Amino acid sequence: MKIKKYLAYSALSIFILYWSFSAYKIYRTLNYDFNGRIQKVSYESGKYRPTITVNNKQFDLEWIRWVGDEDNVVVGDSVVKHQKSQWMTVIKK
């Protein structure tokens, strides 16, 4: 009986930790503030959205919504994202 109780608590703890980490990632993403040209674009396995480098800093675009050409972001495109906004503007070169 005790094992089932601890198993339930463990599963609940893992669930809470997973969602807390996801909420932190969303919060961190909302605080991104960048304006410049994309220097590097890389896709991690299993992710739909790329990680870009702008002004020598990397930004994971998993939780960012795009305005512009969403399917094809390449080196040289200009991007603008303001702090506290979930939207990023892509301007093709």
Residue pairs with C-beta under 8 A, 6 or more apart in sequence:
25 60
25 62
25 63
26 63
29 60
29 62
29 63
29 64
29 86
30 63
30 83
30 84
30 85
30 86
31 83
31 84
32 59
32 64
32 81
32 83
33 81
33 82
33 83
34 54
34 55
34 57
34 59
34 79
34 80
34 81
35 54
35 79
35 80
35 81
36 54
36 55
36 78
36 79
37 54
37 76
37 77
37 78
37 79
37 93
38 52
38 53
38 54
38 73
38 74
38 75
38 76
38 77
38 78
38 79
39 52
39 53
39 54
39 55
39 56
39 75
40 52
40 53
40 75
41 50
41 51
41 52
41 53
41 73
41 74
41 75
42 50
42 51
42 52
43 50
43 51
44 51
47 62
48 62
49 60
49 61
49 62
49 64
50 61
50 73
51 58
51 59
51 60
51 61
52 58
52 59
52 61
52 73
52 79
53 59
54 79
59 81
61 88
63 86
64 81
64 86
64 87
64 88
65 86
65 87
65 88
66 73
66 87
66 88
66 89
66 90
67 87
67 88
67 89
67 90
68 89
68 90
68 91
68 92
69 90
69 92
70 90
73 79
73 90
74 93
76 93
77 90
77 91
77 92
77 93
78 90
78 91
78 93
79 88
79 89
79 90
79 91
80 88
80 89
80 91
81 87
81 88
81 89
